[in-house]
Amino acid sequence: MQKKIWYRTILRSFVLTFIVVLFYLFIFIHIMQYEQQYDHANLVDGTYWVMTTITTVGYGDIVFTSSAGKFFSIVVQLSGIPVVFGLLFNLLISPLLEKNIRPSMPVKSPQNSSDHIIICGYNSLIETLVEELRENRVPYVVIEEEENAVKDLLNNSIDAVQGNLSDEQTFRNVRVEKASFVIVNRSDEMNANIILTVRTISDVNIIAIVEDTSNKKYMKYAGATSVISPKELFGRFIARKAADPFLRRLTGATEFFEGVSIVELPIYPKSPLQGKTIMEAAIRSRTGASVVGMWKSGVLSFDVGPDDVIKDSSVLLAVGTASQLSELRNLTQQTR
């Protein structure tokens, strides 16, 4: 849409400029005839004079001798400033310079991409998955619609492209026909649209992550191969809060993807994490696991910020490998 508006603006500007040039050419010929400079009173010399004057070049080989001609020359020169600098620079040169100076976001996967995983939407839940994929050298690509989101991912060395998730061309650009599977991880409504879009061009396996468990059937109807509800998975751990704090093996974990599990970890009274914010706890750097949710006063929240305080009544919902989650479990149970 923006491109169409830009093209229309360019077209209108050129049409207006063409009309102005013709108008000046008409006046030029008449003034030359008035001054009896009949050798220059033609279309070729007129076009030459108008273009050199309007661009403020003015070679001086064709000049007016009358006051009317000189005044006309001044008008043409002054009008050339907005025409040349306004049209040529603002509408043509400036956008081209900006495009070349500012690196464009990638929109395609390499031509040789195959057996890769396409991830639509990045958040803390996907963060651990991507970490595992990178460690196991499994090819993947994350699709985001916002340029800033793609830029942040690229700055963190995460393979990402920019694209409209409702556009078939976006998925052709990431070689969906050669992918091992697609993960859709946006809002339930958008997930359904993404699934329908992918299904029109490929029969690849699609894993849908839903927010509302009641929408699972609609994802299936849209064409999802499997549907996962983090809330449903996390909810299964509520009854396990009374697990023996001295138990060393990891219990209550549910495998989310291959090698990646989800587990609920209650905070015990003497845990060193108690009273610290998520940022101060530095769970990710200390254990490798990611906290994707937290029970606060009996309410499950997936909006966990760096300033959220971990209390003795908190229950962390974490994603990671078995070893990462075991490290985190030790922190939640460990005495200070």
Secondary structure as the mmCIF struct_conf table of DSSP 4:
data_model
#
loop_
_struct_conf.conf_type_id
_struct_conf.id
_struct_conf.beg_label_comp_id
_struct_conf.beg_label_asym_id
_struct_conf.beg_label_seq_id
_struct_conf.end_label_comp_id
_struct_conf.end_label_asym_id
_struct_conf.end_label_seq_id
HELX_RH_AL_P HELX_RH_AL_P1 GLN A 2 TYR A 34
TURN_TY1_P TURN_TY1_P1 GLU A 35 GLN A 36
TURN_TY1_P TURN_TY1_P2 TYR A 38 HIS A 40
BEND BEND1 ASN A 42 ASN A 42
HELX_RH_AL_P HELX_RH_AL_P2 LEU A 43 ILE A 54
TURN_TY1_P TURN_TY1_P3 THR A 55 THR A 56
BEND BEND2 GLY A 60 ILE A 62
BEND BEND3 SER A 66 SER A 66
HELX_RH_AL_P HELX_RH_AL_P3 SER A 67 ILE A 81
HELX_RH_PI_P HELX_RH_PI_P1 PRO A 82 ILE A 93
HELX_RH_AL_P HELX_RH_AL_P4 SER A 94 ILE A 101
BEND BEND4 ARG A 102 ARG A 102
HELX_LH_PP_P HELX_LH_PP_P1 PRO A 103 PRO A 106
TURN_TY1_P TURN_TY1_P4 GLN A 111 ASN A 112
BEND BEND5 ASP A 115 ASP A 115
STRN STRN1 ILE A 117 CYS A 120
BEND BEND6 GLY A 121 GLY A 121
HELX_RH_AL_P HELX_RH_AL_P5 SER A 124 GLU A 135
TURN_TY1_P TURN_TY1_P5 ASN A 136 ARG A 137
STRN STRN2 TYR A 140 GLU A 144
BEND BEND7 GLU A 145 GLU A 146
HELX_RH_AL_P HELX_RH_AL_P6 GLU A 147 ASN A 155
TURN_TY1_P TURN_TY1_P6 ASN A 156 SER A 157
STRN STRN3 ALA A 160 GLN A 162
TURN_TY1_P TURN_TY1_P7 LEU A 165 SER A 166
HELX_RH_AL_P HELX_RH_AL_P7 GLU A 168 ASN A 173
TURN_TY1_P TURN_TY1_P8 VAL A 174 ARG A 175
HELX_RH_3T_P HELX_RH_3T_P1 VAL A 176 LYS A 178
BEND BEND8 SER A 180 SER A 180
STRN STRN4 PHE A 181 VAL A 184
BEND BEND9 ARG A 186 ARG A 186
HELX_RH_AL_P HELX_RH_AL_P8 ASP A 188 ARG A 199
TURN_TY1_P TURN_TY1_P9 THR A 200 ILE A 201
STRN STRN5 ASN A 205 ILE A 209
BEND BEND10 GLU A 211 ASP A 212
HELX_RH_3T_P HELX_RH_3T_P2 THR A 213 ASN A 215
HELX_RH_AL_P HELX_RH_AL_P9 LYS A 216 ALA A 222
TURN_TY1_P TURN_TY1_P10 GLY A 223 GLY A 223
BEND BEND11 THR A 225 THR A 225
STRN STRN6 SER A 226 ILE A 228
HELX_RH_AL_P HELX_RH_AL_P10 PRO A 230 GLY A 235
TURN_TY1_P TURN_TY1_P11 ARG A 236 PHE A 237
HELX_RH_3T_P HELX_RH_3T_P3 ILE A 238 ARG A 240
TURN_TY1_P TURN_TY1_P12 LYS A 241 ALA A 242
TURN_TY1_P TURN_TY1_P13 PRO A 245 PHE A 246
BEND BEND12 ARG A 249 ARG A 249
BEND BEND13 GLY A 252 GLY A 252
STRN STRN7 THR A 254 PHE A 257
TURN_TY1_P TURN_TY1_P14 GLU A 258 GLY A 259
STRN STRN8 VAL A 260 PRO A 266
HELX_LH_PP_P HELX_LH_PP_P2 ILE A 267 TYR A 268
TURN_TY1_P TURN_TY1_P15 PRO A 269 LYS A 270
TURN_TY1_P TURN_TY1_P16 PRO A 272 GLY A 275
STRN STRN9 THR A 277 THR A 277
HELX_RH_AL_P HELX_RH_AL_P11 ILE A 278 ALA A 281
TURN_TY1_P TURN_TY1_P17 ALA A 282 ALA A 282
HELX_RH_AL_P HELX_RH_AL_P12 ILE A 283 THR A 287
BEND BEND14 GLY A 288 GLY A 288
STRN STRN10 SER A 290 LYS A 296
TURN_TY1_P TURN_TY1_P18 SER A 297 GLY A 298
STRN STRN11 VAL A 299 SER A 301
BEND BEND15 PHE A 302 PHE A 302
TURN_TY1_P TURN_TY1_P19 PRO A 306 ASP A 307
HELX_LH_PP_P HELX_LH_PP_P3 ASP A 308 ASP A 308
STRN STRN12 VAL A 309 VAL A 309
HELX_LH_PP_P HELX_LH_PP_P4 ILE A 310 ILE A 310
TURN_TY1_P TURN_TY1_P20 ASP A 312 SER A 313
STRN STRN13 VAL A 315 GLY A 320
HELX_RH_AL_P HELX_RH_AL_P13 ALA A 322 GLN A 333
#
